[in-house]
Amino acid sequence: MRLASEIFIENLKAIRKQKGLTQVMLAELADLSPGMIGDIESGRRNPTLTTIEKISLALDVPVQQLFHDNQEEYASSALDSKEELKKLIHKLVDKGFEM
């Protein structure tokens, strides 16, 4: 299980970039200093709840989206795909590679 801080940082960067914002632009929208955004994204600072709310509003996303762990979904999906691939291989072997 990943730390909430890691998930937050990853999502913050991804959403900011997806919206075409620089750290300076986000800082202006959130009424924070560019240094604060840089420090948060690099993990040097932990944001307060107030700061998280400001960032959420500036990015126009719900706070919970900043903490949603997409990697767990991808890992689960990859595991499903791996299992499906194994089943397909076994079917092909059982049929003598008939197609």
N, C-alpha and C positions, 0 to 999 in steps of 0.2 A: 504494500500500500504506500502510495506517495504522500509526501507532506503537503498540507494545504498551501504552504508558502510556495512550494515548487509549482504547484498547479496554477496558483494565482499569477505568478511571474510569467509562466509560459503563456497563459491565456491573455494576460495584459499585453504582452508583446505582439501576439498573433492578432488580436482584435485591433490594436492600434495600427499595425501595419496594414491589415485588411481594409481599414477605413482611410488609409492613405495619410495618416498623421505622423509627424515627427514627434520626438519627445518634447520639443519646445512648443509645438502646436497643442499637444495634449495638456501640457502644463498650463498654458494660457486658458484653455477651455475649462480646466478644473480649478483654476485659481490657485495653482501650486507653482513652486519654482521648478525650472527645468532640472536643476540638480537633484531635487527630491524625486522626480520621475526616474532619472538616471540611476539614482541610488536604490530605488525600489526595484527597478528592472534588473539590476545587477546583484540584488540580494544583500546589499550593504545596509539597507534600512527596512524595517518592518512598518508598514503603514498602519495608522490608527483606523478605527471604524469610520470616523468622519472622513478621512482621506480616501478610504475605499469607496465610500458613498459618492464623494466628489468625482472620483475617477469613473465610477459607474455612470453617473449622470453625464459626464463629459463624453463618454464613449457611446452613450445612449443604449446601454445594455443593462439588464437586471443584474444586481449584485451576484446572485447565484450563478450567473453565466461565467463570472470571473473565477469561480471555484469549481466549475464542472470539469470532472476528469475525463476528457475524451480518450485518453490513452487506454483506460480500462476497457472502454467499448471496443477500441481497435484491437486490443490484445484478445478480448473475447471473440471478436469476429475472426481474427487470424487463427485462433484455436479451432473454431468451427470449420474454417476453410481447410485446415490441416487434416482434421478428422474426415471431412468430405473427400479430400484427395486420397487419403489412405483407403477409404471404401472403394473409390473408383479404381485404384490400382489393384486392389484385391479382386474386384469384379473382372477386370481385364485379364488378370492372371488366371482366374478360374475359367474364363471363356477361351483361354489359349490365344489371347490377343486378337480375337475375331472382332471385326468392326463392320 
